[in-house]
Amino acid sequence: MKRFVALIALAVALSLPHSADGGMVTFTQGSTTVTGYLAIPAGEGTHPAVIVVQEWWGLNDWVKQQADNLSREGYLAFAPDLYKGKVATTSEDAHQYMSGLSEDEAIRILRTSADFVRSRSDVRAHAVGSIGWCMGGKYSIRLAAADPGIRAAVMYYGAPITDPAAIKQIQAAVLGNFGAEDKGPTPAQVNEFRVALRKAGKRVDFKIYPKAHHAFANVNNPWGGYNETAAKDAWTRTLAFFRKELKRASIPKGSAKP
């Protein structure tokens, strides 16, 4: 495992007691420095981990809340800041920040983040997953294609992968939650991706929610597309998926299941 050079913020965060309350950390691997929000679950021992990928708004409070929610479920959750401190409050700014982020840079930050959590003594290195919404859904599945160590990938209304070679690289099980009224990705694009994943022999579980629009899972959606019924069901599916793919799969033989 690659060695990490920790900065002061990381040292402070690692000294915090185990709790569901997270904090910002910064670390460096090679030439890549990453800052993000780290939420450590309560309890001793090792934990499965999840890389939490922001929407196009940036690493805002809602994304941090999702990391805290996962931490309360027993996962070490790390949400890297892809915008390096910038958080959008308007669609214009969000579009500008997202457009200024190259896919190569995003994947480099996400892979470094996955290496970081795997290097920790409180993480089960073989039980790491990813989750993202909107832009984050796009990058959650692309991280899985770039990093064979990602065991489970959840994408909420993210752009599908269309390159067969990239799809072939995915080693993770894939869960997707999408809206029937979404214009990007459309249900047709979602179904095409599902077919491509299955054709490549991947384990996939997609659900398209009737009457749900883009960003239906975010109560702060400025376009008013929040769908409480769909959001709750999608989160229930997400937790069941991670429980199966990360928690149960990482239990040593002979141990009791959580």
Helices and strands as residue ranges (DSSP letters): E 5-6, H 8-14, E 23-29, E 32-39, E 47-53, H 61-72, E 76-80, H 91-99, H 103-119, E 123-133, H 135-146, E 150-156, H 164-169, E 173-179, H 187-199, E 204-209, H 228-242, I 243-247, G 248-250
